[in-house]
Amino acid sequence: MTQLEWQAAVFAELKRAGIRQVGYVPDAGHAELIEAAHADNDMRAVVLTTEEEGIALAAGAWLGGQRSVLLMQSSGVGNCINMLSLPINCRMPFLTLVTMRGEWGEFNPWQVPMGSATPGVLERAGVHVHRVDRPEDAADTVVAAASLAFDSRVPVAVLFSQRLIGAKVFVK
Amino acid sequence: MSEGTLDRRAVAATLLKDPGDLLVVTGLGSTTYDAGAAGDRDENFYLWGAMGGAAMIGLGLALAQPKRRVLVMTGDGEMLMGMGSLASVAAQRPDNLSIAVFDNARFGETGAQRSHTAYSTDLGAVAAACGWRDTVQARTMAEVEALAPRLRREALFAVIKISADEVPRFLPPRDGAQLATRFRRSIGVAEP
């Protein structure tokens, strides 16, 4: 299964889950999803200046009766911590898809501290964490995560491992 | 920079007079109390935390409810923390969202320390540079009176120069789950 294929499958599941607003801070690993969200007439892709904006966006969407997802990379997780009090206090769903850096063949040492801390930080902040290591698990995991988030109204993060998305190549 | 003189409760009462079906999001701190003091209602969503998030909640709500009017009321400190969201909102150009910043040039909740707007920052100019086409500043109650209907009609970013004087506390509900549920019920999107 190629990256294009599993990302297309993930996008199809986001559509099926009724996602209407897609907040994102770009990551190369999310490039297909971001492009697909921009191209979809039933979705609004919202570029953010920092990741916690996407949590507030999702809260506003929920207040207005829509579902939202936040796309980010692991370096942005730390920016989100206090804003997570919003969905947790308000019993709102929150779904984020996180591409991992700093764990598999990472070239850039500045990615390693936040990447290593990402699952633990999310869990301590009250977020349910699912991890995807194999392309064939990506879509199913997103289905389960969306169901947990929107049916049980809890914050859920899906971590796409760096091995899955492929380490960024700095020197070709 | 010269400081404001307006009474914040009088400003809130003017902006929220006869609110109709206006959807209101207030930022952490005094604007939450101001909106509550002007009359608690199900269509008010008060932030008691999540500092910096008010404008983006307004955006998500405005995109989800394009036929309704959304007003974000927040303070200078809360807006400064979410300053990037001025760019994120402007990039989406929602025509049903306005923001009113109650600017007393202070962090009022934490001991009235001077904020950036006391030293150097003009939030209206920031918004304009981010792409907000209409920004306005109000320093008198006559200007606030004129502003009130525009905030419900246009996509406006307004800075209202209020006094830093303390006013009596008014504490609206703070249970987030209850606030979210009653808000969603009031606009007909709550689950049965």
Boltz contact constraints between the chains, C-beta under 6 A:
constraints:
  - contact:
      token1: [A, 21]
      token2: [B, 63]
      max_distance: 6.0
  - contact:
      token1: [A, 44]
      token2: [B, 63]
      max_distance: 6.0
  - contact:
      token1: [A, 48]
      token2: [B, 88]
      max_distance: 6.0
  - contact:
      token1: [A, 49]
      token2: [B, 84]
      max_distance: 6.0
  - contact:
      token1: [A, 49]
      token2: [B, 87]
      max_distance: 6.0
  - contact:
      token1: [A, 49]
      token2: [B, 88]
      max_distance: 6.0
  - contact:
      token1: [A, 50]
      token2: [B, 84]
      max_distance: 6.0
  - contact:
      token1: [A, 53]
      token2: [B, 56]
      max_distance: 6.0
  - contact:
      token1: [A, 53]
      token2: [B, 85]
      max_distance: 6.0
  - contact:
      token1: [A, 53]
      token2: [B, 88]
      max_distance: 6.0
  - contact:
      token1: [A, 56]
      token2: [B, 53]
      max_distance: 6.0
  - contact:
      token1: [A, 56]
      token2: [B, 56]
      max_distance: 6.0
  - contact:
      token1: [A, 56]
      token2: [B, 57]
      max_distance: 6.0
  - contact:
      token1: [A, 57]
      token2: [B, 56]
      max_distance: 6.0
  - contact:
      token1: [A, 57]
      token2: [B, 59]
      max_distance: 6.0
  - contact:
      token1: [A, 57]
      token2: [B, 60]
      max_distance: 6.0
  - contact:
      token1: [A, 59]
      token2: [B, 57]
      max_distance: 6.0
  - contact:
      token1: [A, 60]
      token2: [B, 57]
      max_distance: 6.0
  - contact:
      token1: [A, 60]
      token2: [B, 60]
      max_distance: 6.0
  - contact:
      token1: [A, 60]
      token2: [B, 61]
      max_distance: 6.0
  - contact:
      token1: [A, 61]
      token2: [B, 60]
      max_distance: 6.0
  - contact:
      token1: [A, 61]
      token2: [B, 64]
      max_distance: 6.0
  - contact:
      token1: [A, 63]
      token2: [B, 61]
      max_distance: 6.0
  - contact:
      token1: [A, 63]
      token2: [B, 183]
      max_distance: 6.0
  - contact:
      token1: [A, 64]
      token2: [B, 61]
      max_distance: 6.0
  - contact:
      token1: [A, 64]
      token2: [B, 64]
      max_distance: 6.0
  - contact:
      token1: [A, 64]
      token2: [B, 65]
      max_distance: 6.0
  - contact:
      token1: [A, 65]
      token2: [B, 64]
      max_distance: 6.0
  - contact:
      token1: [A, 65]
      token2: [B, 189]
      max_distance: 6.0
  - contact:
      token1: [A, 66]
      token2: [B, 64]
      max_distance: 6.0
  - contact:
      token1: [A, 83]
      token2: [B, 50]
      max_distance: 6.0
  - contact:
      token1: [A, 83]
      token2: [B, 53]
      max_distance: 6.0
  - contact:
      token1: [A, 85]
      token2: [B, 49]
      max_distance: 6.0
  - contact:
      token1: [A, 85]
      token2: [B, 50]
      max_distance: 6.0
  - contact:
      token1: [A, 86]
      token2: [B, 50]
      max_distance: 6.0
  - contact:
      token1: [A, 89]
      token2: [B, 176]
      max_distance: 6.0
  - contact:
      token1: [A, 90]
      token2: [B, 176]
      max_distance: 6.0
  - contact:
      token1: [A, 90]
      token2: [B, 177]
      max_distance: 6.0
  - contact:
      token1: [A, 90]
      token2: [B, 180]
      max_distance: 6.0
  - contact:
      token1: [A, 91]
      token2: [B, 177]
      max_distance: 6.0
  - contact:
      token1: [A, 92]
      token2: [B, 180]
      max_distance: 6.0
